[in-house]
Amino acid sequence: MSSEREAKIPPPPWGAFLSQLDQRVECAVELHCLGGFVLTTLYGVPRVTYDIDFIELIPSSYLNSFQALAGQESELAKKHKLYCQAVGVAQYPDSYEERLIAMFPGAFQNLRLRALEVHDVVLAKLARAKSVDWEDVRFLALAGRLDPAVLKERYVRELRPYLLGRIEWHDQTLQLWLEEFFPHKSS
């Protein structure tokens, strides 16, 4: 049985990278994370990723300094072959902040990593819908981590009203995911 402290520490190779980043940031920093890092470390998706995608950094005035410390061209990135990346264009549910999940609470002094809830992560993948996104959604559905009714309801209520362009494409992609990954559920 793992101790509570062990459960809070990010798995390799993330622990060393994030611990060193935590020591270098000059203030308390909160990241709202999504993407492969969240899927692998929080939701158990079995794939490799080398970046931490985030849609918000608080305080936002620290973004340039943070990117210099942890971005793709930073000293830490070169040392660990891992980096943090602000996602410039992303579509995610409107009320995602209400459902953020603390990642590795208490593991760091200055870093606060907060992850999008699993349905919100999936909906954020809808716009891109590359093959890796389909595989991620397939894994989460088969693992029983997704509720198709929640996906559809959250899409209709919190994402679709804010989409710009390609709305029918998003509708169709979600419908295909629901039909393929939840064939025995009514959508």
C-alpha positions in Angstrom: 0.0 0.0 0.0 1.3 3.4 -1.0 1.8 6.1 1.6 -0.2 9.3 1.2 3.0 11.2 0.3 3.8 8.8 -2.5 0.4 9.3 -4.0 1.0 13.1 -4.2 4.3 12.9 -6.1 4.1 12.9 -10.0 5.3 9.7 -11.6 8.7 9.6 -13.4 9.8 11.5 -15.4 7.5 14.3 -14.3 8.5 14.4 -10.6 12.1 15.7 -11.1 11.1 18.2 -13.8 8.2 19.6 -11.7 10.2 19.7 -8.5 13.0 21.7 -10.1 10.4 24.0 -11.8 8.8 24.5 -8.4 12.1 25.6 -6.9 12.7 28.1 -9.8 9.3 29.9 -10.0 9.3 33.2 -8.2 5.7 33.2 -7.0 2.8 30.9 -6.4 1.6 29.7 -9.9 -1.5 27.8 -10.8 -1.8 25.9 -14.1 -5.1 24.7 -15.5 -3.9 21.6 -17.4 -5.3 19.4 -20.1 -4.1 17.1 -22.8 -1.8 14.1 -22.6 -0.1 14.9 -19.3 -3.5 15.0 -17.5 -4.7 11.9 -19.4 -1.6 9.8 -18.5 -1.0 10.9 -15.0 -4.5 11.4 -13.7 -6.7 9.2 -15.9 -4.3 6.3 -16.7 -4.2 6.6 -20.5 -1.3 4.4 -21.6 0.7 6.6 -23.9 3.8 8.9 -23.7 3.7 12.7 -23.7 6.5 15.2 -23.2 4.6 18.4 -22.4 2.1 19.8 -20.0 -0.5 21.7 -21.9 -2.2 24.5 -20.0 -5.0 26.9 -20.9 -4.6 29.2 -18.0 -1.7 30.4 -15.8 -2.4 32.4 -12.7 -1.1 35.0 -12.3 -1.3 35.7 -16.1 1.3 38.4 -15.7 3.9 35.7 -15.0 3.3 33.8 -18.3 6.4 35.1 -20.1 8.7 34.4 -17.1 7.1 30.9 -16.7 7.6 30.1 -20.4 11.3 31.1 -20.0 11.6 28.7 -17.1 9.6 25.8 -18.4 8.9 26.3 -22.1 10.2 24.1 -24.9 13.4 26.1 -25.3 14.1 26.4 -21.6 17.1 25.0 -19.7 14.8 22.6 -17.8 13.3 21.4 -21.0 16.7 20.6 -22.5 17.7 18.9 -19.3 14.6 16.8 -18.8 13.2 16.6 -22.4 9.9 17.8 -20.9 8.3 21.2 -21.0 5.2 23.2 -20.3 3.2 24.8 -23.1 0.4 27.4 -23.1 -2.3 26.3 -25.5 -3.0 29.4 -27.6 -6.2 28.2 -29.2 -8.4 25.8 -27.4 -12.1 25.1 -27.0 -13.3 23.8 -23.7 -16.5 23.8 -21.7 -17.5 27.2 -20.3 -17.7 26.2 -16.7 -14.6 24.0 -16.5 -13.2 25.9 -13.6 -16.0 24.7 -11.3 -14.8 21.1 -11.9 -11.0 21.4 -11.8 -9.2 18.6 -10.0 -6.1 19.2 -7.9 -3.1 17.2 -9.2 -0.5 16.1 -6.7 -1.7 18.3 -3.8 1.0 19.2 -1.3 3.8 18.0 -3.6 5.1 21.5 -4.4 5.6 24.7 -2.6 4.8 27.2 -5.5 3.2 25.1 -8.2 -0.5 24.3 -8.2 -1.5 21.9 -11.0 -5.2 21.7 -11.6 -6.6 19.4 -14.3 -9.8 19.5 -16.3 -12.3 16.9 -15.3 -12.2 13.9 -17.7 -15.4 14.9 -19.7 -14.0 18.4 -20.1 -10.7 17.0 -21.4 -12.5 14.9 -23.9 -14.6 17.9 -25.1 -11.4 20.0 -25.5 -10.1 17.3 -27.8 -13.2 17.5 -30.0 -12.0 20.4 -32.2 -8.8 18.6 -33.1 -10.0 15.0 -33.2 -6.8 13.5 -34.5 -6.2 9.7 -34.3 -4.5 10.0 -30.9 -7.6 11.8 -29.6 -9.8 9.0 -30.8 -7.6 6.5 -29.1 -7.6 8.5 -25.9 -11.4 8.7 -25.9 -11.7 5.0 -26.7 -9.5 4.1 -23.7 -11.5 6.3 -21.4 -14.8 4.9 -22.6 -13.6 1.3 -22.3 -12.2 2.1 -18.8 -15.6 3.3 -17.7 -14.4 6.8 -17.1 -16.9 8.5 -19.3 -20.6 9.0 -19.2 -22.1 9.6 -22.6 -25.0 11.6 -21.2 -22.6 13.9 -19.4 -20.5 14.4 -22.6 -23.6 15.2 -24.7 -25.2 17.5 -22.1 -22.0 19.4 -21.3 -21.3 19.8 -25.0 -24.8 21.2 -25.7 -24.9 23.5 -22.7 -21.2 24.6 -22.2 -19.3 24.2 -25.4 -21.5 24.3 -28.5 -23.0 27.8 -27.8 -19.4 29.3 -27.9 -18.0 27.5 -30.9 -17.0 29.6 -33.9 -17.4 27.9 -37.3 -17.5 24.2 -38.0 -20.4 23.6 -35.6 -21.8 20.9 -37.7 -18.4 19.2 -37.8 -18.2 19.3 -34.0 -21.7 17.9 -33.7 -20.9 15.1 -36.1 -17.6 14.2 -34.4 -19.3 14.0 -31.0 -22.1 11.9 -32.4 -19.5 9.5 -34.0 -17.7 9.2 -30.7 -20.9 8.5 -28.9 -22.0 5.8 -31.4 -18.5 4.2 -31.6 -17.5 4.2 -28.0 -21.0 3.7 -26.4 -22.8 1.5 -28.9 -25.3 0.1 -26.3 -26.2 3.5 -24.8 -28.9 5.7 -26.4 -27.4 9.0 -27.4 
